[in-house]
């Protein structure tokens, strides 16, 4: 007999070890429970228990901790309405208030400006499909991105202000990126952020004229989903 009531609630407190044995043909028995005394647990042998009960080897096992449901109550102070034992004090853990260094950047664009100022010669090492290497420093990336942002603003693309501040995607208008090289892609991506535009990267199809191609279909679907935003390409 397992220590559970008719509704599945636990009726005892402690640990349960469930053992699933191979059952020989012709053996029809219910659940087997060993003596739960401390002495019995100390000398318990799975193989001896199986042999004495006419069972085969263990196929699987599970160890479960249970507590009587009668001792569990819903506390008004429990976070998210969780179940807490009424007889035990509430657990409390706090890491304290979040301390943010005011000198640290708060947006992606601020981070690039700070990084470019601190380590102007560091940056990205880019490899194209042929294995050719290209170096894009943070200072170069920043200058190219700001130039692209100015060009986008000149074309009426982008947003400024609280709803679309540079470096923030919240409330910003979208633009699809179809830029063939990685160096140009990164510069355009950051240029969008500086202009207050939300960059949306979609793969470039091998042939724009093949309307049945899956990537062309993806571009078309994303374009309609975002209410026909501008597309940035070379």
C-alpha positions as a Python dict, from the first residue, in 0.01 Angstrom:
ca = {
    (1, 'X'): (0, 0, 0),
    (2, 'X'): (142, 339, -99),
    (3, 'X'): (91, 633, 143),
    (4, 'X'): (-154, 824, -76),
    (5, 'X'): (-524, 886, -24),
    (6, 'X'): (-806, 830, -270),
    (7, 'X'): (-759, 1177, -420),
    (8, 'X'): (-385, 1128, -468),
    (9, 'X'): (-288, 1336, -164),
    (10, 'X'): (3, 1219, 50),
    (11, 'X'): (-84, 1078, 392),
    (12, 'X'): (266, 1051, 537),
    (13, 'X'): (580, 1264, 545),
    (14, 'X'): (926, 1155, 436),
    (15, 'X'): (1093, 1002, 133),
    (16, 'X'): (956, 743, -108),
    (17, 'X'): (1178, 522, -320),
    (18, 'X'): (990, 383, -619),
    (19, 'X'): (1149, 77, -779),
    (20, 'X'): (1027, -69, -1105),
    (21, 'X'): (1117, -437, -1133),
    (22, 'X'): (1088, -677, -1421),
    (23, 'X'): (782, -889, -1351),
    (24, 'X'): (792, -1260, -1443),
    (25, 'X'): (493, -1412, -1619),
    (26, 'X'): (221, -1522, -1383),
    (27, 'X'): (311, -1282, -1102),
    (28, 'X'): (17, -1054, -1021),
    (29, 'X'): (73, -843, -715),
    (30, 'X'): (6, -487, -612),
    (31, 'X'): (262, -237, -486),
    (32, 'X'): (513, -380, -239),
    (33, 'X'): (627, -165, 53),
    (34, 'X'): (919, -261, 277),
    (35, 'X'): (938, -207, 651),
    (36, 'X'): (995, 168, 695),
    (37, 'X'): (1184, 144, 1021),
    (38, 'X'): (1535, 291, 1040),
    (39, 'X'): (1687, -51, 1102),
    (40, 'X'): (1509, -198, 799),
    (41, 'X'): (1629, 85, 576),
    (42, 'X'): (1986, 35, 693),
    (43, 'X'): (1993, -332, 596),
    (44, 'X'): (1772, -308, 288),
    (45, 'X'): (1904, -488, -21),
    (46, 'X'): (1734, -441, -356),
    (47, 'X'): (1847, -781, -484),
    (48, 'X'): (1730, -963, -169),
    (49, 'X'): (1398, -777, -176),
    (50, 'X'): (1347, -874, -541),
    (51, 'X'): (1436, -1237, -477),
    (52, 'X'): (1207, -1267, -174),
    (53, 'X'): (919, -1107, -365),
    (54, 'X'): (964, -1309, -682),
    (55, 'X'): (1064, -1009, -889),
    (56, 'X'): (1318, -962, -1165),
    (57, 'X'): (1596, -697, -1183),
    (58, 'X'): (1527, -323, -1134),
    (59, 'X'): (1429, -149, -1457),
    (60, 'X'): (1390, 206, -1323),
    (61, 'X'): (1378, 396, -996),
    (62, 'X'): (1260, 730, -859),
    (63, 'X'): (1319, 910, -529),
    (64, 'X'): (1039, 1138, -412),
    (65, 'X'): (1002, 1363, -108),
    (66, 'X'): (646, 1397, 19),
    (67, 'X'): (475, 1593, 294),
    (68, 'X'): (122, 1555, 434),
    (69, 'X'): (-117, 1788, 255),
    (70, 'X'): (-289, 1857, 586),
    (71, 'X'): (19, 2055, 695),
    (72, 'X'): (23, 2270, 381),
    (73, 'X'): (-166, 2598, 364),
    (74, 'X'): (-187, 2894, 129),
    (75, 'X'): (-21, 3193, 293),
    (76, 'X'): (-117, 3549, 205),
    (77, 'X'): (253, 3633, 221),
    (78, 'X'): (360, 3360, -20),
    (79, 'X'): (504, 3497, -345),
    (80, 'X'): (281, 3431, -649),
    (81, 'X'): (29, 3252, -429),
    (82, 'X'): (258, 2955, -373),
    (83, 'X'): (205, 2674, -123),
    (84, 'X'): (401, 2711, 201),
    (85, 'X'): (404, 2492, 513),
    (86, 'X'): (209, 2688, 775),
    (87, 'X'): (426, 2554, 1056),
    (88, 'X'): (752, 2690, 911),
    (89, 'X'): (876, 3048, 870),
    (90, 'X'): (871, 3209, 531),
    (91, 'X'): (1193, 3200, 331),
    (92, 'X'): (1337, 3538, 239),
    (93, 'X'): (1608, 3612, -14),
    (94, 'X'): (1713, 3950, -146),
    (95, 'X'): (2008, 4070, -346),
    (96, 'X'): (1937, 4427, -244),
    (97, 'X'): (1859, 4717, -476),
    (98, 'X'): (2021, 4711, -817),
    (99, 'X'): (2322, 4939, -823),
    (100, 'X'): (2397, 5073, -1170),
    (101, 'X'): (2717, 5263, -1228),
    (102, 'X'): (2608, 5598, -1379),
    (103, 'X'): (2921, 5592, -1594),
    (104, 'X'): (2804, 5278, -1777),
    (105, 'X'): (2613, 5309, -2108),
    (106, 'X'): (2239, 5252, -2099),
    (107, 'X'): (2179, 5186, -2471),
    (108, 'X'): (2354, 5000, -2749),
    (109, 'X'): (2453, 5321, -2926),
    (110, 'X'): (2600, 5463, -2606),
    (111, 'X'): (2791, 5138, -2563),
    (112, 'X'): (2942, 5165, -2912),
    (113, 'X'): (3038, 5530, -2857),
    (114, 'X'): (3206, 5445, -2526),
    (115, 'X'): (3379, 5137, -2669),
    (116, 'X'): (3503, 5331, -2969),
    (117, 'X'): (3644, 5598, -2739),
    (118, 'X'): (3807, 5349, -2503),
    (119, 'X'): (3941, 5098, -2757),
    (120, 'X'): (3929, 5268, -3099),
    (121, 'X'): (4166, 5019, -3265),
    (122, 'X'): (3982, 4710, -3145),
    (123, 'X'): (3693, 4577, -3344),
    (124, 'X'): (3562, 4299, -3564),
    (125, 'X'): (3751, 4053, -3780),
    (126, 'X'): (3523, 3951, -4066),
    (127, 'X'): (3566, 3661, -4309),
    (128, 'X'): (3370, 3642, -4632),
    (129, 'X'): (3256, 3328, -4809),
    (130, 'X'): (3591, 3291, -4983),
    (131, 'X'): (3782, 3316, -4656),
    (132, 'X'): (3907, 3669, -4721),
    (133, 'X'): (3968, 3864, -4399),
    (134, 'X'): (3855, 4219, -4335),
    (135, 'X'): (3914, 4430, -4024),
    (136, 'X'): (3645, 4669, -3901),
    (137, 'X'): (3757, 4874, -3600),
    (138, 'X'): (3509, 5015, -3352),
    (139, 'X'): (3604, 5372, -3447),
    (140, 'X'): (3548, 5293, -3816),
    (141, 'X'): (3221, 5118, -3740),
    (142, 'X'): (3104, 5419, -3539),
    (143, 'X'): (3187, 5672, -3809),
    (144, 'X'): (3023, 5463, -4082),
    (145, 'X'): (2715, 5400, -3870),
    (146, 'X'): (2672, 5769, -3790),
    (147, 'X'): (2708, 5856, -4159),
    (148, 'X'): (2441, 5603, -4251),
    (149, 'X'): (2216, 5736, -3975),
    (150, 'X'): (2250, 6087, -4117),
    (151, 'X'): (2161, 5955, -4463),
    (152, 'X'): (1855, 5774, -4327),
    (153, 'X'): (1736, 6090, -4153),
    (154, 'X'): (1787, 6283, -4475),
    (155, 'X'): (1553, 6035, -4645),
    (156, 'X'): (1297, 6063, -4367),
    (157, 'X'): (1377, 5722, -4222),
    (158, 'X'): (1413, 5688, -3848),
    (159, 'X'): (1272, 5836, -3532),
    (160, 'X'): (1389, 6043, -3240),
    (161, 'X'): (1246, 6130, -2902),
    (162, 'X'): (1120, 5914, -2618),
    (163, 'X'): (927, 5675, -2841),
    (164, 'X'): (1217, 5605, -3072),
    (165, 'X'): (1537, 5723, -2911),
    (166, 'X'): (1862, 5615, -3077),
    (167, 'X'): (1969, 5278, -2947),
    (168, 'X'): (1618, 5181, -2843),
    (169, 'X'): (1389, 4956, -3047),
    (170, 'X'): (1079, 5048, -2847),
    (171, 'X'): (836, 5238, -3066),
    (172, 'X'): (1089, 5272, -3346),
    (173, 'X'): (989, 5227, -3712),
    (174, 'X'): (1131, 4921, -3884),
    (175, 'X'): (1352, 4884, -4188),
    (176, 'X'): (1442, 4563, -4373),
    (177, 'X'): (1813, 4505, -4429),
    (178, 'X'): (1927, 4350, -4756),
    (179, 'X'): (2297, 4430, -4739),
    (180, 'X'): (2524, 4179, -4915),
    (181, 'X'): (2851, 4205, -4719),
    (182, 'X'): (2901, 4167, -4346),
    (183, 'X'): (3102, 4488, -4305),
    (184, 'X'): (2827, 4687, -4475),
    (185, 'X'): (2562, 4496, -4285),
    (186, 'X'): (2712, 4580, -3945),
    (187, 'X'): (2754, 4946, -4038),
    (188, 'X'): (2394, 4961, -4163),
    (189, 'X'): (2261, 4777, -3859),
    (190, 'X'): (2425, 5025, -3621),
    (191, 'X'): (2328, 5313, -3849),
    (192, 'X'): (1967, 5212, -3803),
    (193, 'X'): (2007, 5214, -3427),
    (194, 'X'): (2163, 5561, -3433),
    (195, 'X'): (1879, 5688, -3652),
    (196, 'X'): (1610, 5545, -3424),
    (197, 'X'): (1519, 5273, -3673),
    (198, 'X'): (1452, 4910, -3582),
    (199, 'X'): (1674, 4697, -3811),
    (200, 'X'): (1514, 4375, -3931),
    (201, 'X'): (1759, 4135, -4094),
    (202, 'X'): (1628, 3897, -4359),
    (203, 'X'): (1842, 3658, -4563),
    (204, 'X'): (1935, 3760, -4916),
    (205, 'X'): (1789, 3535, -5187),
    (206, 'X'): (2008, 3407, -5471),
    (207, 'X'): (1770, 3565, -5725),
    (208, 'X'): (1516, 3836, -5646),
    (209, 'X'): (1335, 3751, -5968),
    (210, 'X'): (1243, 3403, -5842),
    (211, 'X'): (919, 3483, -5662),
    (212, 'X'): (868, 3116, -5572),
    (213, 'X'): (1195, 3099, -5376),
    (214, 'X'): (1145, 3053, -5000),
    (215, 'X'): (1365, 3351, -4908),
    (216, 'X'): (1177, 3577, -5149),
    (217, 'X'): (857, 3462, -4984),
    (218, 'X'): (1003, 3538, -4641),
    (219, 'X'): (1100, 3891, -4747),
    (220, 'X'): (751, 3949, -4888),
    (221, 'X'): (581, 3816, -4573),
    (222, 'X'): (798, 4017, -4334),
    (223, 'X'): (747, 4330, -4544),
    (224, 'X'): (368, 4295, -4523),
    (225, 'X'): (380, 4195, -4155),
    (226, 'X'): (566, 4517, -4069),
    (227, 'X'): (327, 4734, -4275),
    (228, 'X'): (554, 4785, -4575),
    (229, 'X'): (864, 4943, -4416),
    (230, 'X'): (1157, 5081, -4620),
    (231, 'X'): (1419, 4835, -4738),
    (232, 'X'): (1786, 4923, -4711),
    (233, 'X'): (2021, 4770, -4965),
    (234, 'X'): (2326, 4863, -5166),
}
